[in-house]
């Protein structure tokens, strides 16, 4: 039976576009009220783009350590205590390892790892007080395999998986599960542009199923982990990569 999320509040970072927006739409279709958090000003109008009512958009720069607590405080004040957090905000800046500039390394860590931690920490506090929570962190196949010119990205996503395991251990008795989802290349508009042409065809050839993932496939896995049927699952990293990491 497909999970329903009537009465549930889901905070989703990176919700203005890409995987984050697809997850927001998927959960909203099933009854959730969405609190979208994004640097893009368009997040303010997320309620106009989602089914259902009661959604709310928050503009925050998650590279600022205080932004996560401010976002969760606003979510609680305007919508209510969140039941679900999906950490989808992230970026990939590609450089040969010997050439990675310090500012690009730090920005990758600040968004992919620190932003994920601070959001989980802030949401975890209110979830533990409520005795219930589902946190899903977007990692990547790059968390478990090396990719050319992805030193900062691979390091940040591997750290997200390690963080997920620690939080799951600490918060399980408080009713809060924490899991990670690790996709291969996902055919969002940005993903399609970045992996177009010969480069994309070579990447697809390395995936046993011969294609990239669809945003809806990632959203469906996240929705399962966010539902009550997954209450016994915590500390896991779910690869959705068409067998890429087994090659």
Secondary structure, 3 states (H helix, E strand, C coil): CCCCCCCCEEEEECCCCHHHHHHHHHHHHCCCEEEEEECCHHHHHHHHHCCCCCCEEEECCCCCCCHHHHHHHHHHHHCCCCCEEEECCCCCCCECHHHCCHHHHHHHHHHHHHHHHHHHHHHHHHHHHHCCEEEEEECCHHHCCCCCCEHHHHHHHHHHHHHHHHHHHHHHHHCEEEEEEEECCECCHHHHHHCCHHHHHHHHHCCCCCCCECHHHHHHHHHHHHCHHHCCCCCCEEEECCCHHHC
